[in-house]
Amino acid sequence: SSVSELNSLRRSSFLGRLRHFVEIIDPSTLFVSQEKLQECIKLLDDYKHGTLPPGTTDQQLWEAQKIKQAIIHPDTGEKIFMPFRMSGYVPFGTPIKKLWNPLSLLSLSSTQWLNQSHNACVNYANRNATKPTPASKFLQGYAGAVTSAVSIAVGLNVLIQKANKLSPATRMIIQRFVPFPAVASANICNVGLMRHSELSEGIDVLDNNSNVVGSSKIAARHAIMETALTRVVLPMPIFVLPPIIMSYLERWVLRFLQRNRRLLLPIHSVVCLITFGLSLPVAISLFPQMSQIEVSCLEPEIAMATDCKVVTYNKGL
């Protein structure tokens, strides 16, 4: 039918996925009631079984799908806790990122702990959940992810502060080129450690009819690598665009800002919020959430269990 065909077409290209994820991260989905969510799930079930109520439009189906995919985990069928949904990443994450004060090591450490804890919970809540994760493995992953990420972030800021004593050229190199790789490394550690159980347990791979073929550690490695790469791309615009935009704004409205210096921080916060909001769908659109891999690349027992040349797995977000 038209909706399912359009759906698969949209996921097959980067621009199609970008359009899809712009809808999924819509913060308005955070305010959907339980009653409305149940209506959407029922409508999609009716569509699946060919029992749609007369007069149902494609627009209603698209809206129901958007709401369900923004709130419900595709593997568990359970609601994702609001701050850890992709639609909650920007609204809940931006205030934490704006809290930190690099002049105080205690303030910096505590805010980075909050920031990396939020990142860790987002990574965990949007993982591949085809295998149950014991609480002990979650806590292990959380401790490792947050400790490594906070250590990198705090170490970076200590380095930048010490750079003030160095020559102008060295200081400029450290301040311009060190932050991005440090943040990218922290994000990679966070994803890898929060989802480490997938590497030991494997994740389910599905045939063309969405039947589970088996459990693959190789597919798990691909899923985590692809997700980690999205977290490397995510901060790129945040490092590049706000300084450029602020320099132009300060030039264009120089007199106004000179008279109203207090507005600089709120304007910078809004610029960062918009940049973060734009970079998130771009980063998570790099790879399909339901990724495909050739059976020949997987474990021999997977190849023996199916005639399909290609299998599908939930990469996570």
BALOLUM-823674 format. One record per residue (C-alpha): residue number from 1; z, y, x; residue in three letters. Coordinates in pm, 1 decimal, decimal comma, m for minus. Last residue first. Layout:
BEGIN
NODE NUM Z Y X ALA
...
% end
This chain:
BEGIN
NODE 317 1767,8 533,6 2012,8 LEU
NODE 316 1756,5 154,8 1987,4 GLY
NODE 315 1476,1 m52,2 2133,8 LYS
NODE 314 1460,5 m272,5 1824,1 ASN
NODE 313 1239,2 m563,8 1922,5 TYR
NODE 312 885,0 m680,9 1840,1 THR
NODE 311 683,4 m979,6 1964,2 VAL
NODE 310 326,5 m1004,7 2097,3 VAL
NODE 309 102,7 m1307,4 2156,0 LYS
NODE 308 242,6 m1485,0 1849,9 CYS
NODE 307 235,3 m1866,3 1848,9 ASP
NODE 306 615,2 m1882,8 1865,7 THR
NODE 305 910,2 m2083,9 2000,8 ALA
NODE 304 752,2 m2200,3 2327,2 MET
NODE 303 682,8 m1842,6 2439,5 ALA
NODE 302 1045,8 m1749,5 2368,7 ILE
NODE 301 1169,2 m2053,4 2569,0 GLU
NODE 300 958,4 m1940,8 2867,6 PRO
NODE 299 1146,4 m1606,3 2895,4 GLU
NODE 298 942,0 m1290,9 2832,6 LEU
NODE 297 634,3 m1127,5 2989,0 CYS
NODE 296 395,0 m1385,4 2836,3 SER
NODE 295 535,5 m1297,5 2493,2 VAL
NODE 294 382,3 m950,1 2521,9 GLU
NODE 293 618,9 m668,7 2428,0 ILE
NODE 292 646,7 m445,8 2122,4 GLN
NODE 291 885,6 m162,2 2046,2 SER
NODE 290 1055,8 m88,3 1712,5 MET
NODE 289 1203,4 249,6 1807,2 GLN
NODE 288 858,7 348,2 1935,6 PRO
NODE 287 868,4 514,6 2278,7 PHE
NODE 286 841,4 881,3 2383,9 LEU
NODE 285 954,1 995,6 2037,1 SER
NODE 284 1323,3 1001,1 2138,8 ILE
NODE 283 1254,6 1276,0 2395,3 ALA
NODE 282 1036,9 1498,2 2171,9 VAL
NODE 281 1279,2 1464,0 1878,4 PRO
NODE 280 1571,9 1577,7 2099,4 LEU
NODE 279 1391,8 1860,5 2286,3 SER
NODE 278 1343,3 2080,9 1979,1 LEU
NODE 277 1705,5 2073,4 1859,0 GLY
NODE 276 1832,0 2116,8 2215,3 PHE
NODE 275 1608,1 2423,8 2255,2 THR
NODE 274 1720,9 2566,2 1919,0 ILE
NODE 273 2089,2 2517,1 2006,0 LEU
NODE 272 2041,0 2660,5 2357,2 CYS
NODE 271 1871,8 2974,8 2213,8 VAL
NODE 270 2149,9 3008,3 1954,0 VAL
NODE 269 2416,5 2981,3 2226,7 SER
NODE 268 2234,7 3239,9 2443,1 HIS
NODE 267 2228,6 3479,8 2147,0 ILE
NODE 266 2601,3 3418,7 2084,5 PRO
NODE 265 2679,1 3481,6 2456,3 LEU
NODE 264 2464,6 3797,1 2491,0 LEU
NODE 263 2597,8 3956,3 2170,8 LEU
NODE 262 2915,6 4078,5 2341,8 ARG
NODE 261 2703,4 4296,7 2571,3 ARG
NODE 260 2613,2 4523,0 2278,4 ASN
NODE 259 2509,1 4859,8 2430,8 ARG
NODE 258 2332,0 4691,0 2722,3 GLN
NODE 257 2189,9 4437,3 2474,8 LEU
NODE 256 2022,4 4710,3 2265,0 PHE
NODE 255 1887,8 4890,8 2570,9 ARG
NODE 254 1744,3 4570,1 2720,7 LEU
NODE 253 1579,3 4439,9 2404,4 VAL
NODE 252 1248,6 4331,1 2558,2 TRP
NODE 251 1374,9 4268,8 2914,0 ARG
NODE 250 1694,6 4090,3 2808,3 GLU
NODE 249 1491,2 3881,5 2563,7 LEU
NODE 248 1242,0 3786,4 2835,7 TYR
NODE 247 1520,5 3682,3 3076,7 SER
NODE 246 1694,9 3495,2 2794,4 MET
NODE 245 1378,6 3297,4 2709,6 ILE
NODE 244 1323,5 3195,4 3073,3 ILE
NODE 243 1690,0 3099,1 3128,6 PRO
NODE 242 1694,0 2908,0 2792,0 PRO
NODE 241 1365,5 2716,8 2859,5 LEU
NODE 240 1408,1 2521,8 3185,5 VAL
NODE 239 1745,9 2348,2 3186,5 PHE
NODE 238 1747,0 2268,5 2812,2 ILE
NODE 237 1376,8 2172,7 2830,7 PRO
NODE 236 1458,1 1896,9 3084,3 MET
NODE 235 1783,2 1776,3 2919,1 PRO
NODE 234 1613,6 1516,0 2692,2 LEU
NODE 233 1361,9 1378,3 2947,3 VAL
NODE 232 1624,4 1181,5 3142,7 VAL
NODE 231 1787,3 1061,5 2818,7 ARG
NODE 230 1446,2 935,2 2696,6 THR
NODE 229 1416,9 739,5 3022,6 LEU
NODE 228 1752,7 571,1 2955,0 ALA
NODE 227 1621,9 453,1 2615,0 THR
NODE 226 1312,1 299,2 2777,0 GLU
NODE 225 1521,0 129,9 3047,8 MET
NODE 224 1770,3 m0,7 2789,2 ILE
NODE 223 1499,1 m153,1 2568,1 ALA
NODE 222 1308,2 m301,2 2864,4 HIS
NODE 221 1625,2 m468,1 2995,1 ARG
NODE 220 1703,8 m603,2 2647,7 ALA
NODE 219 1346,9 m742,4 2622,9 ALA
NODE 218 1411,9 m928,2 2951,0 ILE
NODE 217 1746,3 m1055,6 2818,9 LYS
NODE 216 1567,6 m1217,4 2524,6 SER
NODE 215 1710,5 m1386,9 2214,4 SER
NODE 214 1483,8 m1595,4 1994,8 GLY
NODE 213 1194,8 m1591,7 1748,7 VAL
NODE 212 1374,4 m1394,5 1474,1 VAL
NODE 211 1141,5 m1360,6 1172,7 ASN
NODE 210 993,3 m1014,7 1112,1 SER
NODE 209 665,2 m1166,4 982,9 ASN
NODE 208 471,3 m1064,6 1296,3 ASN
NODE 207 738,4 m1226,7 1519,5 ASP
NODE 206 1079,0 m1078,7 1605,7 LEU
NODE 205 1282,4 m1049,1 1927,0 VAL
NODE 204 1662,4 m1059,5 1913,1 ASP
NODE 203 1854,7 m903,0 2201,2 ILE
NODE 202 2002,3 m1059,4 2517,0 GLY
NODE 201 2370,9 m1146,3 2568,4 GLU
NODE 200 2414,8 m1036,9 2931,7 SER
NODE 199 2180,6 m736,7 2927,0 LEU
NODE 198 2279,1 m643,6 2570,8 GLU
NODE 197 2645,6 m629,7 2683,7 SER
NODE 196 2556,9 m339,4 2916,1 HIS
NODE 195 2481,4 m102,6 2626,1 ARG
NODE 194 2752,1 158,8 2689,6 MET
NODE 193 2713,4 105,6 3066,1 LEU
NODE 192 2337,9 159,0 3082,2 GLY
NODE 191 2328,6 451,6 2838,5 VAL
NODE 190 2612,0 643,1 3010,5 ASN
NODE 189 2492,1 569,7 3362,5 CYS
NODE 188 2142,9 698,3 3270,0 ILE
NODE 187 2293,4 1014,7 3114,2 ASN
NODE 186 2506,3 1084,3 3424,6 ALA
NODE 185 2199,5 1037,4 3647,0 SER
NODE 184 1997,1 1280,8 3431,0 ALA
NODE 183 2282,3 1535,7 3448,4 VAL
NODE 182 2295,6 1508,5 3830,2 ALA
NODE 181 1914,3 1510,8 3862,4 PRO
NODE 180 1903,0 1831,5 3651,4 PHE
NODE 179 2191,1 2015,9 3818,3 PRO
NODE 178 2078,3 1975,3 4185,4 VAL
NODE 177 1748,1 2169,1 4191,5 PHE
NODE 176 1821,7 2526,1 4090,7 ARG
NODE 175 2184,2 2582,5 4195,2 GLN
NODE 174 2154,5 2372,4 4513,5 ILE
NODE 173 1822,9 2529,4 4623,8 ILE
NODE 172 1948,6 2884,3 4545,2 MET
NODE 171 2269,3 2828,4 4742,3 ARG
NODE 170 2073,5 2698,7 5042,9 THR
NODE 169 1851,8 3012,1 5041,1 ALA
NODE 168 2145,2 3251,9 4985,5 PRO
NODE 167 2344,5 3100,7 5279,0 SER
NODE 166 2654,9 2902,9 5184,3 LEU
NODE 165 2993,0 3022,7 5055,0 LYS
NODE 164 2868,5 3041,0 4694,9 ASN
NODE 163 2751,1 2680,0 4735,4 ALA
NODE 162 3114,8 2570,0 4708,4 LYS
NODE 161 3106,8 2658,0 4338,1 GLN
NODE 160 2778,4 2466,4 4293,8 ILE
NODE 159 2924,1 2158,6 4466,8 LEU
NODE 158 3238,5 2168,1 4250,0 VAL
NODE 157 3009,1 2190,7 3946,5 ASN
NODE 156 2806,6 1885,6 4053,6 LEU
NODE 155 3118,9 1680,9 4129,0 GLY
NODE 154 3248,3 1758,2 3778,0 VAL
NODE 153 2922,4 1636,2 3619,1 ALA
NODE 152 2892,8 1325,5 3841,6 ILE
NODE 151 3259,0 1229,2 3791,7 SER
NODE 150 3227,6 1291,1 3415,0 VAL
NODE 149 2927,3 1054,5 3394,4 ALA
NODE 148 3091,2 781,0 3601,8 SER
NODE 147 3423,5 794,1 3414,4 THR
NODE 146 3257,5 825,0 3071,0 VAL
NODE 145 3022,3 529,9 3114,4 ALA
NODE 144 3271,0 300,9 3290,1 GLY
NODE 143 3552,1 359,0 3038,5 ALA
NODE 142 3311,2 331,3 2742,0 TYR
NODE 141 3147,7 13,3 2873,1 GLY
NODE 140 3481,2 m158,2 2928,3 GLN
NODE 139 3604,8 m36,3 2587,4 LEU
NODE 138 3292,1 m172,5 2413,1 PHE
NODE 137 3320,3 m501,5 2603,2 LYS
NODE 136 3685,4 m542,0 2495,0 SER
NODE 135 3598,4 m454,6 2131,9 ALA
NODE 134 3356,9 m750,6 2121,2 PRO
NODE 133 2987,8 m658,9 2068,1 THR
NODE 132 2803,2 m854,9 1798,0 PRO
NODE 131 2437,1 m936,5 1875,1 LYS
NODE 130 2145,6 m781,6 1680,6 THR
NODE 129 2302,0 m439,7 1740,2 ALA
NODE 128 2028,6 m268,4 1945,9 ASN
NODE 127 2203,8 60,0 2023,3 ARG
NODE 126 2225,7 368,7 1799,0 ASN
NODE 125 2606,5 367,8 1753,9 ALA
NODE 124 2659,5 284,1 2122,6 TYR
NODE 123 2438,4 563,4 2258,9 ASN
NODE 122 2585,2 815,4 2011,8 VAL
NODE 121 2937,4 697,8 2105,0 CYS
NODE 120 2865,2 738,3 2476,4 ALA
NODE 119 2710,3 1084,5 2427,4 ASN
NODE 118 3018,1 1196,6 2230,3 HIS
NODE 117 3246,6 1057,0 2499,5 SER
NODE 116 3028,7 1229,2 2762,3 GLN
NODE 115 3077,3 1566,8 2593,7 ASN
NODE 114 3450,2 1520,2 2527,8 LEU
NODE 113 3509,2 1402,3 2888,8 TRP
NODE 112 3292,9 1692,4 3007,9 GLN
NODE 111 3517,0 1926,8 2810,0 THR
NODE 110 3831,9 1774,3 2963,1 SER
NODE 109 3694,3 1782,4 3319,1 SER
NODE 108 3563,5 2140,8 3294,5 LEU
NODE 107 3886,4 2271,2 3141,4 SER
NODE 106 4092,1 2098,2 3413,5 LEU
NODE 105 3857,2 2217,4 3690,9 LEU
NODE 104 3874,0 2576,9 3564,1 SER
NODE 103 3592,1 2811,3 3665,3 LEU
NODE 102 3323,4 2590,5 3506,4 PRO
NODE 101 3449,0 2675,3 3154,6 ASN
NODE 100 3317,0 2425,8 2903,6 TRP
NODE 99 3299,6 2492,1 2532,9 LEU
NODE 98 2920,3 2541,9 2493,3 LYS
NODE 97 2843,7 2171,1 2549,3 LYS
NODE 96 3103,4 2072,3 2287,3 ILE
NODE 95 2952,5 2317,4 2035,2 PRO
NODE 94 2604,3 2168,6 2101,0 THR
NODE 93 2696,8 1801,7 2052,2 GLY
NODE 92 2813,3 1807,4 1688,2 PHE
NODE 91 2514,8 1996,8 1539,3 PRO
NODE 90 2265,0 1848,2 1793,4 VAL
NODE 89 2364,7 1478,8 1779,0 TYR
NODE 88 2443,0 1474,9 1405,5 GLY
NODE 87 2089,0 1390,0 1284,9 SER
NODE 86 2075,7 1126,6 1562,2 MET
NODE 85 2384,7 974,1 1403,4 ARG
NODE 84 2705,8 974,5 1608,7 PHE
NODE 83 2881,3 1266,5 1435,2 PRO
NODE 82 2824,5 1102,7 1088,5 MET
NODE 81 2943,5 745,8 1155,0 PHE
NODE 80 2640,0 516,8 1123,8 ILE
NODE 79 2626,4 349,9 782,0 LYS
NODE 78 2576,1 m27,3 786,1 GLU
NODE 77 2255,1 m233,0 758,7 GLY
NODE 76 2353,5 m401,8 1085,9 THR
NODE 75 2015,2 m405,2 1260,9 ASP
NODE 74 1839,6 m94,2 1119,8 PRO
NODE 73 2157,3 122,0 1128,7 HIS
NODE 72 2174,6 329,1 808,3 ILE
NODE 71 2204,1 711,1 796,5 ILE
NODE 70 1878,9 873,9 913,9 ALA
NODE 69 1669,2 566,8 828,0 GLN
NODE 68 1803,7 557,7 470,9 LYS
NODE 67 1753,3 930,4 410,7 ILE
NODE 66 1397,3 935,3 550,8 LYS
NODE 65 1303,0 619,6 357,4 GLN
NODE 64 1428,0 766,2 29,1 ALA
NODE 63 1239,0 1092,9 93,3 GLU
NODE 62 917,9 903,9 173,9 TRP
NODE 61 958,0 692,7 m141,8 LEU
NODE 60 1016,9 999,9 m359,2 GLN
NODE 59 707,1 1167,4 m211,8 GLN
NODE 58 502,6 851,9 m278,9 ASP
NODE 57 584,0 900,1 m647,5 THR
NODE 56 775,5 675,7 m890,9 THR
NODE 55 622,5 714,0 m1239,6 GLY
NODE 54 705,7 362,9 m1358,0 PRO
NODE 53 1014,9 211,1 m1187,4 PRO
NODE 52 922,4 12,2 m874,7 LEU
NODE 51 943,6 m367,1 m906,0 THR
NODE 50 709,9 m475,1 m625,3 GLY
NODE 49 985,0 m648,6 m426,0 HIS
NODE 48 964,9 m406,0 m129,5 LYS
NODE 47 931,4 m104,7 m360,8 TYR
NODE 46 1238,2 m215,1 m558,7 ASP
NODE 45 1429,2 m252,3 m230,0 ASP
NODE 44 1316,8 99,5 m127,0 LEU
NODE 43 1435,7 242,8 m460,6 LEU
NODE 42 1768,9 56,7 m431,4 LYS
NODE 41 1828,9 195,5 m79,5 ILE
NODE 40 1747,3 550,5 m198,6 CYS
NODE 39 1979,0 522,1 m502,6 GLU
NODE 38 2257,0 386,7 m276,7 GLN
NODE 37 2215,9 689,1 m46,1 LEU
NODE 36 2231,4 928,9 m343,4 LYS
NODE 35 2558,9 771,6 m461,2 GLU
NODE 34 2708,3 779,1 m109,4 GLN
NODE 33 2632,4 1152,3 m95,2 SER
NODE 32 2379,5 1306,9 146,2 VAL
NODE 31 2539,6 1588,0 348,4 PHE
NODE 30 2448,2 1459,3 697,1 LEU
NODE 29 2085,7 1425,4 576,3 THR
NODE 28 2065,0 1809,6 585,7 SER
NODE 27 2089,4 1784,2 966,7 PRO
NODE 26 1720,8 1673,2 985,9 ASP
NODE 25 1720,6 1428,6 1279,8 ILE
NODE 24 1515,5 1171,0 1082,5 ILE
NODE 23 1253,9 1426,9 970,6 GLU
NODE 22 1180,5 1551,7 1324,2 VAL
NODE 21 1188,9 1181,8 1418,7 PHE
NODE 20 891,1 1093,6 1194,6 HIS
NODE 19 679,9 1392,0 1302,9 ARG
NODE 18 745,1 1302,8 1666,5 LEU
NODE 17 662,0 937,0 1596,4 ARG
NODE 16 323,4 1036,9 1450,9 GLY
NODE 15 261,4 1273,5 1742,6 LEU
NODE 14 340,1 995,0 1992,1 PHE
NODE 13 110,8 749,1 1816,3 SER
NODE 12 167,1 406,9 1655,0 SER
NODE 11 471,5 510,5 1445,8 ARG
NODE 10 267,9 728,2 1207,5 ARG
NODE 9 7,6 456,1 1152,1 LEU
NODE 8 279,0 204,0 1061,0 SER
NODE 7 424,3 441,6 799,4 ASN
NODE 6 85,3 540,4 661,4 LEU
NODE 5 11,7 173,3 593,1 GLU
NODE 4 355,5 121,7 434,2 SER
NODE 3 314,4 428,6 209,0 VAL
NODE 2 m45,8 364,0 101,6 SER
NODE 1 0,0 0,0 0,0 SER
% end
